[in-house]
Structure formats: C-alpha cells, structure tokens
C-alpha cells in the first residue's frame, strides 16, 4: 500500500510527463532502429522539404515525419496509398503529446505496389492517347540548340557532351540541371522541360538519366512528368535508364533511345556527313538551276520570236509585201484583160467597119441627109430642099433643083 501512497503524491505537469515518456523512448534501444510496414496516407510535402504522412495497417496507424535531409536521399517519391517499408525510430512529440515515428529511410513494400500503380497510370494515359504513334514528331535534322534535362553530375551529361562534341564541335548544348530521383525531382523535371520549351533557340529536348531499379526511375513514371513530355511543343528525346528499362516518359516522348549517348547521336548530326550532304545538294541544286535557266532562256527566245512575228511593223511589212504581190497580180490581170479587150475591140471594129455604110463611100457613093435624117428615097426630096452630101473624104452642101420619082 505504501508505493501507491507515494505515487499518489507525485504531481507532474503535462510537459514533464511528455518529456519523461520521450526519454523512456530514447532509452529503449529496440525503438531506435525499427522497420514499419504499412500504407501511406495523409501525405504532405512541407515547403521546407520535410514529409509528413500517416502509416497504417488494418488495425492501427501512426504519424510519421521525415526531415528534409533524409527526404532528399529517397530513391522513390512516396505517393498516397503506397505500401511501404519505413525505417527509423519511435518517439514522442512533446508539444503535441503524441507518439510519432521519425523516418530516415523509405522504400516500396516490394515492386508489386509500384508496378500496380505504373500499370494503372499507363492504361489511363494510353486511353487518353498520350502514347499514340500519330502524335510523334520527327527530330529536326539540323537543330539550333539542344536542351538537356538531367543531373549536372554523373556520367549522363558527360556522355552526351562527349558524343555531341565528337559529332559536331560547333553544337550548342543547354543543360537545365535537375534532380532525377527523390522527393521533388518530378517537379524539377517538369519545370525544366517547360523552361527549355520557352526558349526559342532550343530545337529539341533530351530528357536523360542513368539506369537503375524501378524505384530509381520512378520520377519518369510520374504523371506530371509524362504529361509535360507529351504536351511539350518541341520534340522530346527520352534516354532514361538502360535499353531494358522502359518508363512512361519513354512512351510519351517523340523518340525513345536506349542510352544518353544514343540520344546525342540521334539529336546531333555528323558535321562531316552533313557537309557532304550539303555539298551534294548544292551541286544538284546548281545543275538543276542551270537546267532551269537554260529552259527559261529557250522559252524566252521562243516568246521573243513569237512577239517579233506578231510585231505591228513586221505585220505591216508582211501585209505590204502581200499587197505588192496582189497589186502585181492585179496589174497582170488588168494587162491581160486589156489585151484581150483590145483584141476583141479590134475584131469588133473590123466587123463594124465591114458593115459600116461609110465603107462603100470610097467606091464613089455618097450619103444624103436632110436635117440630120438620112434620105433613102427620092420621094423624100423636093425642089429647093437643102441636103448634106457625105463622101468618103468629106461633106458638102447641096440644093435640090428637081425631084423625080423612078
């Protein structure tokens, strides 16, 4: 009974009690390194980088905290509903008077949880047409500037730079450095893609990182990253992981290559080959241009000939020549016609002469007329009538002295 009496006399403040319990937790070595399995819920990312979430199973739940220094080392970004194994220590939050778990490491509870989420998201995006082949665009043959979204350290960016410089010493590479895994990496990748997209000189964007497990590559399976790649207005080359690794980012990109070095080979043309192609095209263009010029010159000459033929002065000259020929032909016809008519006239004149009454005058005959009328009978004359006598060599006047009928 005495211990109970002593305990009854112990009076503590709330702070003292919580602090006592906190120390008890610290003194228990079993609670210093614990692995908890459960499902993540109420996940919150604080602006300081600290993660707050609840880890629960079918019968209980516990509040968990992961400080920014530990969250930065995460290999996979946690998500709501993720089944996970959390390593850390149990303790008491004195101000809140509640037990919580201080997480230092976090991993998926087997690949199955991540794979299930990956397949669900893949099916959703495929139904939206994000991975449709007709959305793919070709990589520009001669890019201006190549944007690279990758970690500034490690072999990836060095491989890209080495291959690019070897293929074209004048190539321009613009690196937008990001974290490629862990908490906040997805947001950095999305921001980098949009930043490079806004730069006019950037012709193509390479998203790259080295190989790893599904957890290591999970950033490039995040929905926000996949949608950013698909929505980018410039061609995107995805070089995430090794040849056997396939992420949703690979499916959404315009071109998927197995390694970062292959990405540089696809994006950067060989300067020597390009120069040779340009020289070949230049020669072909020159030959074609000369052929076009020769063809146009021939056509121009034909048009000039047509214009010359249709020129009014030439037409007038032609018509004058035709008129000259026509006039000469007309003169010949007129001469022929005149000769013919002269011949006919001569013939008619001879015929008329043969029939002319004046022809017999040369034989001693004369034509008698009175008042312009021929006298064909003596009965037409009377004594005293004046008549005109026409002889072969001229005319004379006479008077009728007497008239007798035969």
C-alpha positions in Angstrom: 0.0 0.0 0.0 2.9 2.4 0.6 4.1 2.6 -3.0 0.6 3.6 -4.0 0.6 6.2 -1.5 3.9 7.6 -2.7 2.7 7.5 -6.3 -0.4 9.4 -5.4 1.6 12.2 -4.1 3.6 12.6 -7.4 2.4 15.6 -9.3 3.7 16.3 -12.8 3.0 18.9 -15.4 1.9 17.8 -18.9 5.3 18.9 -20.3 7.1 16.9 -17.6 5.1 13.8 -18.3 5.6 14.0 -22.1 9.3 14.7 -21.6 9.6 11.7 -19.3 8.0 9.4 -21.9 10.2 10.9 -24.6 13.3 10.0 -22.6 11.9 6.5 -22.0 11.6 6.0 -25.7 15.1 7.2 -26.2 16.4 4.8 -23.6 14.8 1.8 -25.3 17.3 0.5 -27.9 14.6 -1.5 -29.6 12.8 1.7 -30.7 15.9 3.3 -32.2 16.1 1.2 -35.4 12.7 0.0 -36.4 11.2 -1.0 -39.8 7.5 -0.4 -40.1 5.3 -1.8 -42.9 2.1 -0.2 -43.8 0.2 2.0 -46.3 0.9 5.7 -46.6 -1.9 8.2 -46.3 -2.4 11.9 -45.5 0.9 12.6 -47.3 2.0 16.2 -47.1 5.1 17.9 -48.5 6.2 20.9 -46.5 7.9 23.8 -48.2 11.0 23.1 -46.0 11.3 19.7 -47.6 10.0 17.8 -44.6 7.5 15.0 -45.3 4.5 14.3 -43.0 2.4 11.2 -43.5 0.4 8.5 -41.7 1.5 4.9 -41.9 -1.4 2.5 -41.2 -2.4 -1.1 -41.4 -5.8 -2.8 -40.8 -5.7 -2.2 -37.0 -3.6 0.9 -36.2 -1.9 4.0 -37.5 1.0 6.2 -36.6 2.1 9.7 -37.5 5.4 9.8 -39.3 7.9 12.6 -40.0 10.8 12.6 -42.4 13.1 15.6 -42.3 14.4 17.2 -45.5 17.9 15.9 -45.1 16.6 12.3 -45.2 13.9 13.1 -47.8 16.5 14.3 -50.3 18.1 10.9 -50.3 14.9 9.0 -51.2 15.2 6.8 -54.2 11.5 6.9 -55.0 8.9 9.6 -54.3 6.2 8.3 -52.0 2.6 8.7 -53.0 -0.9 8.4 -51.5 -1.8 4.7 -50.9 1.7 3.4 -51.4 2.6 0.3 -49.5 6.0 1.0 -48.0 8.6 -0.1 -45.5 9.8 2.8 -43.3 13.0 2.7 -41.3 13.5 5.0 -38.3 12.8 5.4 -34.6 9.8 5.8 -32.5 9.5 8.9 -30.3 7.2 11.4 -28.6 6.3 14.8 -29.9 6.3 16.8 -26.7 4.3 19.8 -27.8 1.5 17.6 -29.2 1.8 15.0 -26.6 1.6 12.2 -29.2 3.7 9.3 -30.3 5.1 9.6 -33.8 7.7 7.8 -36.0 10.8 9.6 -37.2 11.5 8.1 -40.6 15.0 8.1 -42.0 14.5 5.8 -45.0 11.6 4.7 -47.1 11.2 2.1 -49.8 8.3 0.4 -51.6 7.0 -2.7 -50.0 8.1 -4.9 -52.9 8.0 -4.0 -56.6 4.4 -5.0 -56.8 3.0 -1.8 -55.3 4.9 0.4 -57.7 4.2 -1.9 -60.7 0.4 -1.9 -60.0 0.4 1.9 -59.9 2.6 2.0 -63.0 0.2 -0.2 -64.9 -2.9 1.7 -63.8 -1.4 5.0 -64.9 -0.1 3.5 -68.1 -3.6 2.3 -69.0 -5.2 5.7 -68.1 -2.7 7.7 -70.2 -3.0 5.2 -73.1 -6.8 5.7 -73.2 -6.2 9.4 -73.4 -4.0 8.9 -76.5 -0.8 10.2 -74.8 1.2 7.3 -76.3 -0.4 7.4 -79.7 2.1 7.0 -82.6 0.5 9.7 -84.7 1.4 12.2 -82.0 5.1 11.6 -82.5 7.1 14.3 -84.3 10.4 13.9 -86.2 13.6 15.2 -84.7 15.0 18.2 -86.6 17.8 17.3 -89.0 19.9 20.4 -88.0 18.9 21.6 -84.5 19.9 25.1 -83.4 20.3 24.4 -79.6 19.8 21.1 -77.9 18.2 21.3 -74.4 19.1 18.6 -71.9 17.2 17.8 -68.7 19.4 15.8 -66.5 21.6 15.8 -63.4 24.6 18.1 -63.7 26.8 15.4 -62.1 27.5 11.9 -63.2 28.2 10.1 -66.4 25.0 11.0 -68.3 25.7 14.6 -69.1 29.4 13.8 -69.8 28.4 11.1 -72.3 26.0 13.5 -74.0 28.6 16.2 -74.3 31.4 13.9 -75.4 29.3 12.3 -78.2 27.9 15.7 -79.3 31.3 17.4 -79.5 32.7 14.4 -81.4 29.8 14.5 -84.0 29.7 18.3 -84.3 32.3 20.6 -82.5 30.0 23.5 -83.1 26.9 22.0 -81.5 25.2 24.0 -78.7 24.1 22.2 -75.6 22.0 23.9 -73.0 21.7 21.9 -69.7 18.9 22.5 -67.3 20.1 20.7 -64.1 17.6 18.8 -62.1 17.4 16.0 -59.5 16.5 12.8 -61.3 15.1 10.9 -58.3 13.7 11.5 -54.9 11.2 13.9 -53.4 10.7 17.0 -55.6 12.5 15.5 -58.6 9.4 15.2 -60.7 8.5 18.9 -60.2 12.1 19.9 -61.2 11.9 17.9 -64.3 8.6 19.4 -65.3 9.8 22.9 -64.7 13.0 22.2 -66.7 11.0 20.9 -69.7 8.8 24.0 -69.7 11.7 26.3 -69.3 13.6 24.8 -72.2 10.3 24.8 -74.3 10.0 28.6 -73.7 13.5 29.3 -75.2 13.1 30.0 -79.0 16.6 28.7 -79.9 16.0 25.3 -78.4 15.0 22.9 -81.2 14.9 19.6 -79.4 14.9 18.5 -75.7 16.7 15.4 -74.3 15.4 14.0 -71.0 18.1 11.7 -69.7 19.3 9.7 -66.7 21.3 6.6 -66.0 19.9 3.1 -65.3 18.6 1.8 -62.0 15.7 0.0 -60.3 12.1 0.8 -60.8 12.3 2.9 -57.7 15.3 4.8 -59.1 13.5 5.6 -62.3 10.1 6.3 -60.7 10.4 10.1 -61.3 10.0 9.4 -65.0 6.8 7.4 -64.4 5.2 10.3 -62.5 2.0 11.5 -64.2 3.1 15.2 -64.2 6.4 14.3 -65.9 4.7 12.2 -68.6 2.1 14.8 -69.3 4.8 17.5 -69.5 6.7 15.5 -72.1 3.6 14.8 -74.1 2.4 18.4 -74.0 5.8 19.9 -75.0 5.6 21.8 -78.2 9.1 20.8 -79.2 10.4 17.3 -80.0 11.5 15.3 -76.9 14.0 12.5 -76.9 13.8 10.2 -73.8 17.0 8.5 -72.7 16.0 7.2 -69.3 17.8 4.1 -67.9 19.3 1.3 -69.9 17.9 -0.5 -73.0 15.8 -2.9 -71.0 14.3 -0.1 -68.9 11.0 1.4 -70.2 9.3 4.3 -68.4 6.1 6.1 -69.2 8.3 9.0 -70.2 9.8 6.8 -72.9 6.3 6.1 -74.3 5.2 9.7 -74.3 8.3 11.1 -75.9 8.7 11.7 -79.6 11.7 9.4 -79.7 12.9 6.8 -77.2 16.6 5.7 -77.3 18.4 3.2 -75.1 21.2 5.4 -73.7 22.1 9.1 -73.3 24.9 8.6 -75.8 22.3 7.3 -78.4 20.2 10.4 -77.7 23.1 12.6 -78.6 23.7 10.6 -81.8 20.1 11.0 -82.8 19.9 14.7 -82.0 23.3 15.8 -83.3 24.1 15.2 -86.9 27.6 14.3 -88.0 29.2 17.5 -89.2 31.2 15.8 -91.9 28.3 13.8 -93.3 26.1 16.9 -93.1 28.7 18.9 -95.0 28.9 16.2 -97.6 25.2 16.1 -98.0 25.0 19.8 -98.3 27.7 19.8 -101.0 25.8 17.1 -102.9 22.6 19.0 -102.6 24.4 22.2 -103.6 25.7 20.5 -106.8 22.3 19.1 -107.6 20.8 22.5 -107.0 23.3 24.1 -109.2 22.7 21.6 -112.0 19.0 22.0 -111.6 19.3 25.7 -111.5 21.4 25.8 -114.7 18.9 23.5 -116.4 16.1 25.7 -115.3 17.9 28.8 -116.6 18.6 27.1 -120.0 15.0 26.1 -120.3 13.7 29.5 -119.4 16.2 31.1 -121.9 14.9 28.8 -124.7 11.4 29.6 -123.7 12.2 33.3 -123.7 13.7 33.1 -127.1 10.6 31.4 -128.4 8.4 34.0 -126.8 10.6 36.8 -128.3 10.3 35.1 -131.7 6.5 35.0 -131.3 6.5 38.6 -130.2 8.7 39.6 -133.1 6.4 37.7 -135.5 3.4 39.5 -134.1 5.1 42.9 -134.0 2.9 45.5 -135.9 5.8 46.8 -138.0 6.6 43.2 -139.1 2.9 42.5 -139.7 2.7 45.7 -141.7 5.8 44.8 -143.7 4.3 41.4 -144.4 1.0 42.9 -145.4 2.8 45.4 -147.7 4.6 42.5 -149.3 1.3 40.7 -149.8 -0.2 43.9 -151.2 2.7 44.3 -153.6 2.2 40.8 -154.8 -1.6 41.4 -155.1 -1.0 44.6 -157.0 1.4 43.0 -159.4 -1.1 40.1 -159.9 -3.8 42.7 -160.4 -1.7 44.6 -162.9 -1.0 41.4 -164.8 -4.7 40.6 -164.8 -5.6 44.1 -165.9 -3.0 44.0 -168.7 -4.2 40.6 -169.8 -7.8 41.8 -169.7 -6.9 45.0 -171.6 -5.1 43.0 -174.2 -8.0 40.7 -174.5 -10.5 43.5 -174.7 -8.3 45.3 -177.2 -8.2 42.2 -179.4 -12.0 41.9 -179.1 -12.4 45.6 -179.8 -10.2 45.4 -182.9 -12.2 42.5 -184.1 -15.5 44.3 -183.5 -14.2 47.4 -185.2 -13.2 45.3 -188.2 -16.6 43.7 -188.1 -18.3 47.1 -187.8 -16.1 48.5 -190.4 -17.1 45.8 -192.7 -20.7 46.6 -192.0 -20.3 50.4 -192.0 -22.2 52.3 -194.7 -19.3 54.6 -195.0 -17.1 51.8 -196.3 -18.8 51.9 -199.7 -18.3 55.7 -200.0 -14.7 55.0 -201.2 -16.2 53.4 -204.2 -17.9 56.6 -205.3 -21.1 56.5 -203.3 -22.4 59.3 -201.1 -24.8 59.5 -198.1 -27.6 62.1 -198.4 -29.1 63.6 -195.2 -31.6 66.3 -194.7 -31.9 68.0 -191.4 -29.8 65.2 -189.9 -32.1 62.4 -191.3 -30.9 60.1 -194.0 -32.7 60.4 -197.3 -33.4 56.9 -198.6 -35.9 57.8 -201.3 -36.2 60.5 -203.9 -39.7 61.0 -202.8 -38.4 62.5 -199.6 -36.9 65.4 -201.5 -38.4 68.3 -203.2 -37.1 71.1 -205.3 -35.4 73.7 -203.2 -34.6 71.3 -200.3 -31.1 71.7 -198.9 -29.2 68.5 -198.3 -25.9 67.3 -197.0 -23.8 65.0 -199.0 -21.2 62.9 -197.3 -18.4 61.4 -199.4 -15.5 59.2 -198.4 -13.2 62.2 -198.0 -15.7 64.8 -196.5 -19.1 66.5 -196.7 -20.7 69.2 -198.8 -24.0 71.1 -199.0 -26.3 71.0 -202.0 -29.7 72.1 -203.1 -32.3 70.0 -204.9 -33.2 71.5 -208.2 -35.7 68.9 -209.3 -37.2 65.8 -207.9 -38.3 62.9 -210.0 -39.5 59.5 -208.9 -38.2 56.4 -210.5 
